[in-house]
Amino acid sequence: MIHPRPLLGEPTAPDRPFLAINMVATVDGRAALNGSAVGIGSTTDHRLLFELRAEADVVLHGAGTVRADPLSARVPSDLVAQRTARGLTPQPIGAIATRTGNLPPRHPYYESPTLIYVCSDRPVPVDLPTVEILRVGGVREVVCDLARRGVRRVLCEGGPTLNSALFREQLIDEVFLTIAPKLLGGEDPLTVIRGPRFPTMLRLQLRSLVEVDGELFLRYAVTYPL
Ligand SMILES: NC(=O)c1ccc[n+]([C@@H]2O[C@H](COP(=O)([O-])OP(=O)(O)OC[C@H]3O[C@@H](n4cnc5c(N)ncnc54)[C@H](OP(=O)(O)O)[C@@H]3O)[C@@H](O)[C@H]2O)c1
């Protein structure tokens, strides 16, 4: 088993859920290969991703990741019973943050209930009974809205631009990072955070480290300056 359970913690403030990010990178820090994260992590990493989802009320993605990767917010059928036994919905709610509203009108993502948070007044070309479109001012409003809906645990699976905004708003409680035993090289690499440099370096506290077949599974708590 990778990392002690539970994987996701309790909310630390009444107005926002517990929020963890889960990312994978090569040893040289690359978070994408030809514009996609597919092919970096192993099947063990994918299983951890699903087990994290299995504890989450909501799985959050940036629109760039939805456009780049063939993904949804769902768990495989063998984890549905585990969710319902914990009092969770059979599938996590999916949530997508966008400014441009540039999302596909149809996508496997929308097969589960989906919240699209739009940080602008731009139109969104999605009109489906499973999808709710919400207008917000930024990522803090996203997580506050989720808290108002009774959401207690959010798993954010990136991407790097959304991670940056969440860190800058001090909304990330824990970081799950997989280091795949691979090197990609290249110039101007995408890493797991993309955006303006933080005003102060953030400190991480190692909670757990597991090695499986040379792949490192790290779990950190985030410390923010007062
Ligand atoms: N290695 C990994 O674990 C991992 C995980 C996820 C993604 N990735 C990779 O990351 C790449 C995509 O990077 P990315 O930085 O573009 O991903 P991203 O953060 O998912 O997408 C960026 C887009 O998300 C929306 N967004 C982000 N922050 C926002 C905010 N504060 N408010 C409102 N909307 C916000 C915007 O969408 P609009 O453009 O629609 O306005 C923005 O352009 C892909 O290659 C993907 O494969 C890697």
The ligand as an ORCA input file, in Angstrom:
! r2SCAN-3c Opt
* xyz 0 1
  N       2.485     15.661    -14.646
  C       1.281     15.791    -14.145
  O       0.966     15.259    -13.085
  C       0.287     16.654    -14.876
  C      -0.980     16.864    -14.306
  C      -1.877     17.673    -14.992
  C      -1.516     18.245    -16.204
  N      -0.293     18.023    -16.707
  C       0.097     18.597    -17.999
  O       0.070     20.000    -17.898
  C      -0.153     20.533    -19.205
  C      -1.201     21.590    -19.113
  O      -0.666     22.622    -18.314
  P      -1.553     23.838    -17.878
  O      -0.771     24.639    -16.906
  O      -2.113     24.495    -19.082
  O      -2.730     23.071    -17.130
  P      -3.972     23.592    -16.302
  O      -3.558     24.325    -15.076
  O      -4.830     22.395    -16.134
  O      -4.712     24.535    -17.304
  C      -4.514     25.897    -17.408
  C      -5.849     26.476    -17.713
  O      -6.754     26.190    -16.631
  C      -7.537     27.303    -16.342
  N      -7.060     27.913    -15.118
  C      -5.879     27.704    -14.479
  N      -5.791     28.501    -13.396
  C      -6.943     29.204    -13.364
  C      -7.444     30.180    -12.500
  N      -6.728     30.627    -11.459
  N      -8.655     30.692    -12.741
  C      -9.372     30.275    -13.803
  N      -8.951     29.360    -14.681
  C      -7.743     28.835    -14.452
  C      -7.305     28.257    -17.537
  O      -8.179     27.764    -18.527
  P      -8.605     28.541    -19.837
  O      -7.402     28.519    -20.720
  O      -9.735     27.732    -20.378
  O      -8.992     29.918    -19.426
  C      -5.853     27.984    -17.853
  O      -5.436     28.397    -19.131
  C      -0.543     19.377    -20.091
  O       0.570     19.012    -20.874
  C      -0.860     18.274    -19.108
  O      -0.605     17.006    -19.647
  C       0.620     17.238    -16.071
*
